[in-house]
Amino acid sequence: AKWGSHGHYEVIAFSPDSPQEAFDLTIRCFNFAEKYRVPVVLLASETVGHSAGKVVVPSEDEIELIDRKKL
Protein backbone atom coordinates (compact mmCIF):
# COMPACT_ATOMS: atom_id res chain seq x y z
CA ALA A 1 0.00 0.00 0.00
CA LYS A 2 2.88 2.33 -0.76
CA TRP A 3 1.62 5.86 -1.44
CA GLY A 4 -1.89 4.74 -0.49
CA SER A 5 -2.47 7.45 2.08
CA HIS A 6 -0.82 10.58 3.38
CA GLY A 7 -2.33 10.07 6.82
CA HIS A 8 -5.67 11.74 6.14
CA TYR A 9 -7.61 8.51 6.50
CA GLU A 10 -7.22 4.90 7.61
CA VAL A 11 -6.58 2.11 5.10
CA ILE A 12 -7.77 -1.48 5.54
CA ALA A 13 -5.00 -3.87 4.52
CA PHE A 14 -4.38 -7.58 5.04
CA SER A 15 -1.15 -9.51 4.48
CA PRO A 16 -1.32 -13.31 4.13
CA ASP A 17 1.44 -15.67 5.24
CA SER A 18 0.36 -18.73 3.23
CA PRO A 19 -1.68 -19.67 0.16
CA GLN A 20 -4.55 -20.81 2.42
CA GLU A 21 -4.52 -17.52 4.30
CA ALA A 22 -4.43 -15.64 0.96
CA PHE A 23 -7.63 -17.40 -0.08
CA ASP A 24 -9.32 -16.77 3.28
CA LEU A 25 -8.25 -13.12 3.41
CA THR A 26 -9.46 -12.49 -0.14
CA ILE A 27 -12.98 -13.35 1.01
CA ARG A 28 -12.50 -11.21 4.10
CA CYS A 29 -11.27 -8.28 1.96
CA PHE A 30 -14.42 -8.38 -0.14
CA ASN A 31 -16.58 -8.51 3.00
CA PHE A 32 -14.78 -5.53 4.56
CA ALA A 33 -15.06 -3.58 1.29
CA GLU A 34 -18.81 -4.22 1.19
CA LYS A 35 -19.32 -3.46 4.88
CA TYR A 36 -17.30 -0.23 5.03
CA ARG A 37 -17.63 0.76 1.34
CA VAL A 38 -13.94 1.47 0.92
CA PRO A 39 -11.15 -0.17 -1.09
CA VAL A 40 -9.35 -2.93 0.81
CA VAL A 41 -5.76 -3.92 0.02
CA LEU A 42 -4.45 -7.49 0.04
CA LEU A 43 -0.67 -7.20 0.44
CA ALA A 44 0.61 -10.49 -0.93
CA SER A 45 4.38 -10.95 -0.85
CA GLU A 46 6.43 -12.62 -3.56
CA THR A 47 7.10 -15.50 -1.18
CA VAL A 48 3.40 -16.26 -0.80
CA GLY A 49 2.79 -15.72 -4.52
CA HIS A 50 5.43 -18.26 -5.54
CA SER A 51 4.80 -20.78 -2.78
CA ALA A 52 2.86 -23.98 -3.24
CA GLY A 53 0.52 -25.37 -0.67
CA LYS A 54 -2.76 -27.08 -0.16
CA VAL A 55 -5.74 -24.73 -0.20
CA VAL A 56 -8.99 -26.01 1.24
CA VAL A 57 -11.89 -24.38 -0.59
CA PRO A 58 -15.08 -24.58 1.46
CA SER A 59 -18.44 -25.19 -0.13
CA GLU A 60 -20.42 -22.17 -1.25
CA ASP A 61 -22.75 -22.49 1.74
CA GLU A 62 -19.84 -22.32 4.20
CA ILE A 63 -18.44 -19.05 2.85
CA GLU A 64 -19.77 -16.06 4.75
CA LEU A 65 -20.56 -13.15 2.45
CA ILE A 66 -21.78 -9.73 3.52
CA ASP A 67 -24.50 -8.18 1.39
CA ARG A 68 -24.17 -4.49 0.73
CA LYS A 69 -26.95 -2.49 2.32
CA LYS A 70 -28.61 0.09 0.13
CA LEU A 71 -28.51 3.65 1.37
Jmol script that loads the backbone (N, CA, C; Angstrom):
load data "model"
ATOM      1  N   ALA A   1       0.834  -1.188   0.000  1.00  0.00           N
ATOM      2  CA  ALA A   1       0.000   0.000   0.000  1.00  0.00           C
ATOM      3  C   ALA A   1       0.874   1.246   0.000  1.00  0.00           C
ATOM      4  N   LYS A   2       1.991   1.183  -0.675  1.00  0.00           N
ATOM      5  CA  LYS A   2       2.885   2.333  -0.758  1.00  0.00           C
ATOM      6  C   LYS A   2       2.174   3.471  -1.479  1.00  0.00           C
ATOM      7  N   TRP A   3       2.274   4.653  -0.939  1.00  0.00           N
ATOM      8  CA  TRP A   3       1.625   5.863  -1.435  1.00  0.00           C
ATOM      9  C   TRP A   3       0.102   5.763  -1.391  1.00  0.00           C
ATOM     10  N   GLY A   4      -0.436   4.891  -0.578  1.00  0.00           N
ATOM     11  CA  GLY A   4      -1.890   4.739  -0.489  1.00  0.00           C
ATOM     12  C   GLY A   4      -2.556   5.855   0.286  1.00  0.00           C
ATOM     13  N   SER A   5      -1.871   6.419   1.251  1.00  0.00           N
ATOM     14  CA  SER A   5      -2.467   7.452   2.085  1.00  0.00           C
ATOM     15  C   SER A   5      -1.374   8.377   2.601  1.00  0.00           C
ATOM     16  N   HIS A   6      -1.740   9.620   2.788  1.00  0.00           N
ATOM     17  CA  HIS A   6      -0.821  10.585   3.382  1.00  0.00           C
ATOM     18  C   HIS A   6      -1.204  10.857   4.826  1.00  0.00           C
ATOM     19  N   GLY A   7      -1.964   9.938   5.420  1.00  0.00           N
ATOM     20  CA  GLY A   7      -2.331  10.067   6.817  1.00  0.00           C
ATOM     21  C   GLY A   7      -3.662  10.741   7.057  1.00  0.00           C
ATOM     22  N   HIS A   8      -4.384  11.060   5.997  1.00  0.00           N
ATOM     23  CA  HIS A   8      -5.669  11.738   6.145  1.00  0.00           C
ATOM     24  C   HIS A   8      -6.804  10.768   6.463  1.00  0.00           C
ATOM     25  N   TYR A   9      -6.578   9.507   6.253  1.00  0.00           N
ATOM     26  CA  TYR A   9      -7.608   8.505   6.503  1.00  0.00           C
ATOM     27  C   TYR A   9      -6.944   7.158   6.760  1.00  0.00           C
ATOM     28  N   GLU A  10      -7.714   6.253   7.321  1.00  0.00           N
ATOM     29  CA  GLU A  10      -7.218   4.904   7.610  1.00  0.00           C
ATOM     30  C   GLU A  10      -7.401   4.014   6.380  1.00  0.00           C
ATOM     31  N   VAL A  11      -6.510   3.054   6.207  1.00  0.00           N
ATOM     32  CA  VAL A  11      -6.576   2.111   5.099  1.00  0.00           C
ATOM     33  C   VAL A  11      -6.700   0.705   5.670  1.00  0.00           C
ATOM     34  N   ILE A  12      -7.626  -0.081   5.124  1.00  0.00           N
ATOM     35  CA  ILE A  12      -7.771  -1.477   5.541  1.00  0.00           C
ATOM     36  C   ILE A  12      -6.859  -2.312   4.651  1.00  0.00           C
ATOM     37  N   ALA A  13      -5.941  -3.044   5.271  1.00  0.00           N
ATOM     38  CA  ALA A  13      -5.001  -3.872   4.518  1.00  0.00           C
ATOM     39  C   ALA A  13      -4.763  -5.180   5.258  1.00  0.00           C
ATOM     40  N   PHE A  14      -4.665  -6.257   4.497  1.00  0.00           N
ATOM     41  CA  PHE A  14      -4.380  -7.580   5.040  1.00  0.00           C
ATOM     42  C   PHE A  14      -3.153  -8.132   4.332  1.00  0.00           C
ATOM     43  N   SER A  15      -2.352  -8.927   5.049  1.00  0.00           N
ATOM     44  CA  SER A  15      -1.148  -9.514   4.478  1.00  0.00           C
ATOM     45  C   SER A  15      -1.092 -11.000   4.829  1.00  0.00           C
ATOM     46  N   PRO A  16      -1.324 -11.872   3.848  1.00  0.00           N
ATOM     47  CA  PRO A  16      -1.324 -13.310   4.125  1.00  0.00           C
ATOM     48  C   PRO A  16       0.084 -13.876   4.278  1.00  0.00           C
ATOM     49  N   ASP A  17       0.170 -14.976   5.032  1.00  0.00           N
ATOM     50  CA  ASP A  17       1.444 -15.670   5.240  1.00  0.00           C
ATOM     51  C   ASP A  17       1.515 -17.007   4.513  1.00  0.00           C
ATOM     52  N   SER A  18       0.402 -17.432   3.912  1.00  0.00           N
ATOM     53  CA  SER A  18       0.365 -18.726   3.232  1.00  0.00           C
ATOM     54  C   SER A  18      -0.687 -18.671   2.126  1.00  0.00           C
ATOM     55  N   PRO A  19      -0.648 -19.627   1.191  1.00  0.00           N
ATOM     56  CA  PRO A  19      -1.681 -19.668   0.161  1.00  0.00           C
ATOM     57  C   PRO A  19      -3.094 -19.825   0.746  1.00  0.00           C
ATOM     58  N   GLN A  20      -3.240 -20.633   1.794  1.00  0.00           N
ATOM     59  CA  GLN A  20      -4.554 -20.806   2.417  1.00  0.00           C
ATOM     60  C   GLN A  20      -5.042 -19.485   3.011  1.00  0.00           C
ATOM     61  N   GLU A  21      -4.140 -18.795   3.697  1.00  0.00           N
ATOM     62  CA  GLU A  21      -4.524 -17.520   4.296  1.00  0.00           C
ATOM     63  C   GLU A  21      -4.820 -16.483   3.211  1.00  0.00           C
ATOM     64  N   ALA A  22      -4.142 -16.549   2.074  1.00  0.00           N
ATOM     65  CA  ALA A  22      -4.431 -15.638   0.964  1.00  0.00           C
ATOM     66  C   ALA A  22      -5.854 -15.851   0.465  1.00  0.00           C
ATOM     67  N   PHE A  23      -6.267 -17.101   0.347  1.00  0.00           N
ATOM     68  CA  PHE A  23      -7.634 -17.404  -0.075  1.00  0.00           C
ATOM     69  C   PHE A  23      -8.637 -16.877   0.943  1.00  0.00           C
ATOM     70  N   ASP A  24      -8.402 -17.189   2.216  1.00  0.00           N
ATOM     71  CA  ASP A  24      -9.325 -16.769   3.276  1.00  0.00           C
ATOM     72  C   ASP A  24      -9.399 -15.248   3.391  1.00  0.00           C
ATOM     73  N   LEU A  25      -8.259 -14.579   3.288  1.00  0.00           N
ATOM     74  CA  LEU A  25      -8.250 -13.122   3.411  1.00  0.00           C
ATOM     75  C   LEU A  25      -8.853 -12.428   2.198  1.00  0.00           C
ATOM     76  N   THR A  26      -8.810 -13.067   1.035  1.00  0.00           N
ATOM     77  CA  THR A  26      -9.462 -12.491  -0.140  1.00  0.00           C
ATOM     78  C   THR A  26     -10.959 -12.365   0.102  1.00  0.00           C
ATOM     79  N   ILE A  27     -11.555 -13.400   0.666  1.00  0.00           N
ATOM     80  CA  ILE A  27     -12.981 -13.346   1.005  1.00  0.00           C
ATOM     81  C   ILE A  27     -13.226 -12.264   2.050  1.00  0.00           C
ATOM     82  N   ARG A  28     -12.353 -12.213   3.039  1.00  0.00           N
ATOM     83  CA  ARG A  28     -12.497 -11.211   4.103  1.00  0.00           C
ATOM     84  C   ARG A  28     -12.349  -9.790   3.546  1.00  0.00           C
ATOM     85  N   CYS A  29     -11.441  -9.601   2.588  1.00  0.00           N
ATOM     86  CA  CYS A  29     -11.270  -8.284   1.964  1.00  0.00           C
ATOM     87  C   CYS A  29     -12.550  -7.832   1.270  1.00  0.00           C
ATOM     88  N   PHE A  30     -13.170  -8.734   0.525  1.00  0.00           N
ATOM     89  CA  PHE A  30     -14.422  -8.377  -0.141  1.00  0.00           C
ATOM     90  C   PHE A  30     -15.501  -8.030   0.875  1.00  0.00           C
ATOM     91  N   ASN A  31     -15.577  -8.790   1.966  1.00  0.00           N
ATOM     92  CA  ASN A  31     -16.576  -8.509   2.999  1.00  0.00           C
ATOM     93  C   ASN A  31     -16.339  -7.150   3.658  1.00  0.00           C
ATOM     94  N   PHE A  32     -15.088  -6.832   3.958  1.00  0.00           N
ATOM     95  CA  PHE A  32     -14.783  -5.530   4.557  1.00  0.00           C
ATOM     96  C   PHE A  32     -15.088  -4.399   3.578  1.00  0.00           C
ATOM     97  N   ALA A  33     -14.778  -4.604   2.296  1.00  0.00           N
ATOM     98  CA  ALA A  33     -15.064  -3.580   1.290  1.00  0.00           C
ATOM     99  C   ALA A  33     -16.565  -3.326   1.184  1.00  0.00           C
ATOM    100  N   GLU A  34     -17.358  -4.383   1.243  1.00  0.00           N
ATOM    101  CA  GLU A  34     -18.811  -4.223   1.193  1.00  0.00           C
ATOM    102  C   GLU A  34     -19.343  -3.571   2.461  1.00  0.00           C
ATOM    103  N   LYS A  35     -18.826  -3.968   3.605  1.00  0.00           N
ATOM    104  CA  LYS A  35     -19.320  -3.456   4.884  1.00  0.00           C
ATOM    105  C   LYS A  35     -18.988  -1.973   5.067  1.00  0.00           C
ATOM    106  N   TYR A  36     -17.739  -1.602   4.786  1.00  0.00           N
ATOM    107  CA  TYR A  36     -17.299  -0.231   5.034  1.00  0.00           C
ATOM    108  C   TYR A  36     -17.296   0.646   3.787  1.00  0.00           C
ATOM    109  N   ARG A  37     -17.557   0.044   2.617  1.00  0.00           N
ATOM    110  CA  ARG A  37     -17.628   0.762   1.340  1.00  0.00           C
ATOM    111  C   ARG A  37     -16.354   1.546   1.037  1.00  0.00           C
ATOM    112  N   VAL A  38     -15.246   0.888   1.228  1.00  0.00           N
ATOM    113  CA  VAL A  38     -13.937   1.470   0.921  1.00  0.00           C
ATOM    114  C   VAL A  38     -13.087   0.405   0.226  1.00  0.00           C
ATOM    115  N   PRO A  39     -12.070   0.815  -0.527  1.00  0.00           N
ATOM    116  CA  PRO A  39     -11.155  -0.173  -1.087  1.00  0.00           C
ATOM    117  C   PRO A  39     -10.372  -0.873   0.028  1.00  0.00           C
ATOM    118  N   VAL A  40     -10.128  -2.146  -0.148  1.00  0.00           N
ATOM    119  CA  VAL A  40      -9.352  -2.932   0.813  1.00  0.00           C
ATOM    120  C   VAL A  40      -8.166  -3.534   0.064  1.00  0.00           C
ATOM    121  N   VAL A  41      -6.997  -3.476   0.670  1.00  0.00           N
ATOM    122  CA  VAL A  41      -5.762  -3.919   0.024  1.00  0.00           C
ATOM    123  C   VAL A  41      -5.349  -5.283   0.570  1.00  0.00           C
ATOM    124  N   LEU A  42      -5.021  -6.203  -0.339  1.00  0.00           N
ATOM    125  CA  LEU A  42      -4.449  -7.491   0.040  1.00  0.00           C
ATOM    126  C   LEU A  42      -2.970  -7.439  -0.335  1.00  0.00           C
ATOM    127  N   LEU A  43      -2.112  -7.335   0.657  1.00  0.00           N
ATOM    128  CA  LEU A  43      -0.671  -7.199   0.436  1.00  0.00           C
ATOM    129  C   LEU A  43      -0.028  -8.581   0.387  1.00  0.00           C
ATOM    130  N   ALA A  44       0.021  -9.162  -0.787  1.00  0.00           N
ATOM    131  CA  ALA A  44       0.615 -10.489  -0.932  1.00  0.00           C
ATOM    132  C   ALA A  44       2.090 -10.341  -1.298  1.00  0.00           C
ATOM    133  N   SER A  45       2.942 -11.018  -0.575  1.00  0.00           N
ATOM    134  CA  SER A  45       4.378 -10.947  -0.849  1.00  0.00           C
ATOM    135  C   SER A  45       4.747 -11.915  -1.969  1.00  0.00           C
ATOM    136  N   GLU A  46       5.939 -11.727  -2.508  1.00  0.00           N
ATOM    137  CA  GLU A  46       6.426 -12.622  -3.557  1.00  0.00           C
ATOM    138  C   GLU A  46       6.558 -14.047  -3.030  1.00  0.00           C
ATOM    139  N   THR A  47       6.936 -14.177  -1.782  1.00  0.00           N
ATOM    140  CA  THR A  47       7.097 -15.501  -1.176  1.00  0.00           C
ATOM    141  C   THR A  47       5.783 -16.269  -1.186  1.00  0.00           C
ATOM    142  N   VAL A  48       4.711 -15.608  -0.802  1.00  0.00           N
ATOM    143  CA  VAL A  48       3.396 -16.263  -0.799  1.00  0.00           C
ATOM    144  C   VAL A  48       2.935 -16.519  -2.230  1.00  0.00           C
ATOM    145  N   GLY A  49       3.209 -15.575  -3.125  1.00  0.00           N
ATOM    146  CA  GLY A  49       2.789 -15.723  -4.516  1.00  0.00           C
ATOM    147  C   GLY A  49       3.457 -16.881  -5.237  1.00  0.00           C
ATOM    148  N   HIS A  50       4.693 -17.183  -4.881  1.00  0.00           N
ATOM    149  CA  HIS A  50       5.429 -18.263  -5.539  1.00  0.00           C
ATOM    150  C   HIS A  50       5.412 -19.570  -4.753  1.00  0.00           C
ATOM    151  N   SER A  51       4.814 -19.557  -3.582  1.00  0.00           N
ATOM    152  CA  SER A  51       4.803 -20.784  -2.778  1.00  0.00           C
ATOM    153  C   SER A  51       3.680 -21.715  -3.225  1.00  0.00           C
ATOM    154  N   ALA A  52       3.865 -22.966  -2.933  1.00  0.00           N
ATOM    155  CA  ALA A  52       2.856 -23.975  -3.241  1.00  0.00           C
ATOM    156  C   ALA A  52       2.360 -24.557  -1.929  1.00  0.00           C
ATOM    157  N   GLY A  53       1.095 -24.801  -1.884  1.00  0.00           N
ATOM    158  CA  GLY A  53       0.522 -25.372  -0.674  1.00  0.00           C
ATOM    159  C   GLY A  53      -0.904 -25.796  -0.923  1.00  0.00           C
ATOM    160  N   LYS A  54      -1.394 -26.598  -0.049  1.00  0.00           N
ATOM    161  CA  LYS A  54      -2.758 -27.084  -0.161  1.00  0.00           C
ATOM    162  C   LYS A  54      -3.713 -25.980   0.289  1.00  0.00           C
ATOM    163  N   VAL A  55      -4.718 -25.718  -0.538  1.00  0.00           N
ATOM    164  CA  VAL A  55      -5.742 -24.728  -0.203  1.00  0.00           C
ATOM    165  C   VAL A  55      -7.080 -25.449  -0.124  1.00  0.00           C
ATOM    166  N   VAL A  56      -7.687 -25.383   1.033  1.00  0.00           N
ATOM    167  CA  VAL A  56      -8.994 -26.006   1.241  1.00  0.00           C
ATOM    168  C   VAL A  56     -10.061 -24.979   0.889  1.00  0.00           C
ATOM    169  N   VAL A  57     -10.819 -25.271  -0.162  1.00  0.00           N
ATOM    170  CA  VAL A  57     -11.889 -24.377  -0.594  1.00  0.00           C
ATOM    171  C   VAL A  57     -13.198 -24.897  -0.017  1.00  0.00           C
ATOM    172  N   PRO A  58     -13.825 -24.116   0.867  1.00  0.00           N
ATOM    173  CA  PRO A  58     -15.078 -24.576   1.462  1.00  0.00           C
ATOM    174  C   PRO A  58     -16.210 -24.534   0.442  1.00  0.00           C
ATOM    175  N   SER A  59     -17.283 -25.225   0.762  1.00  0.00           N
ATOM    176  CA  SER A  59     -18.442 -25.192  -0.126  1.00  0.00           C
ATOM    177  C   SER A  59     -19.042 -23.788  -0.114  1.00  0.00           C
ATOM    178  N   GLU A  60     -19.828 -23.507  -1.116  1.00  0.00           N
ATOM    179  CA  GLU A  60     -20.420 -22.174  -1.252  1.00  0.00           C
ATOM    180  C   GLU A  60     -21.258 -21.787  -0.036  1.00  0.00           C
ATOM    181  N   ASP A  61     -21.909 -22.754   0.572  1.00  0.00           N
ATOM    182  CA  ASP A  61     -22.748 -22.488   1.743  1.00  0.00           C
ATOM    183  C   ASP A  61     -21.927 -22.129   2.979  1.00  0.00           C
ATOM    184  N   GLU A  62     -20.688 -22.572   3.039  1.00  0.00           N
ATOM    185  CA  GLU A  62     -19.837 -22.322   4.204  1.00  0.00           C
ATOM    186  C   GLU A  62     -19.117 -20.977   4.150  1.00  0.00           C
ATOM    187  N   ILE A  63     -19.117 -20.333   2.988  1.00  0.00           N
ATOM    188  CA  ILE A  63     -18.435 -19.049   2.846  1.00  0.00           C
ATOM    189  C   ILE A  63     -19.384 -17.940   3.276  1.00  0.00           C
ATOM    190  N   GLU A  64     -18.944 -17.160   4.254  1.00  0.00           N
ATOM    191  CA  GLU A  64     -19.768 -16.061   4.753  1.00  0.00           C
ATOM    192  C   GLU A  64     -19.545 -14.825   3.883  1.00  0.00           C
ATOM    193  N   LEU A  65     -20.628 -14.341   3.277  1.00  0.00           N
ATOM    194  CA  LEU A  65     -20.559 -13.145   2.450  1.00  0.00           C
ATOM    195  C   LEU A  65     -21.463 -12.075   3.034  1.00  0.00           C
ATOM    196  N   ILE A  66     -20.993 -10.856   3.019  1.00  0.00           N
ATOM    197  CA  ILE A  66     -21.777  -9.734   3.523  1.00  0.00           C
ATOM    198  C   ILE A  66     -22.452  -9.060   2.339  1.00  0.00           C
ATOM    199  N   ASP A  67     -23.765  -8.891   2.428  1.00  0.00           N
ATOM    200  CA  ASP A  67     -24.503  -8.184   1.386  1.00  0.00           C
ATOM    201  C   ASP A  67     -24.434  -6.691   1.646  1.00  0.00           C
ATOM    202  N   ARG A  68     -24.228  -5.944   0.594  1.00  0.00           N
ATOM    203  CA  ARG A  68     -24.173  -4.488   0.729  1.00  0.00           C
ATOM    204  C   ARG A  68     -25.576  -3.958   1.000  1.00  0.00           C
ATOM    205  N   LYS A  69     -25.671  -3.116   2.008  1.00  0.00           N
ATOM    206  CA  LYS A  69     -26.949  -2.486   2.317  1.00  0.00           C
ATOM    207  C   LYS A  69     -27.119  -1.261   1.436  1.00  0.00           C
ATOM    208  N   LYS A  70     -28.332  -1.077   0.953  1.00  0.00           N
ATOM    209  CA  LYS A  70     -28.612   0.094   0.129  1.00  0.00           C
ATOM    210  C   LYS A  70     -28.840   1.295   1.024  1.00  0.00           C
ATOM    211  N   LEU A  71     -28.349   2.425   0.583  1.00  0.00           N
ATOM    212  CA  LEU A  71     -28.511   3.653   1.369  1.00  0.00           C
ATOM    213  C   LEU A  71     -29.887   4.235   1.198  1.00  0.00           C
TER     214      LEU A  71
END
end "model"
wireframe off; spacefill off
backbone 0.3
color backbone group
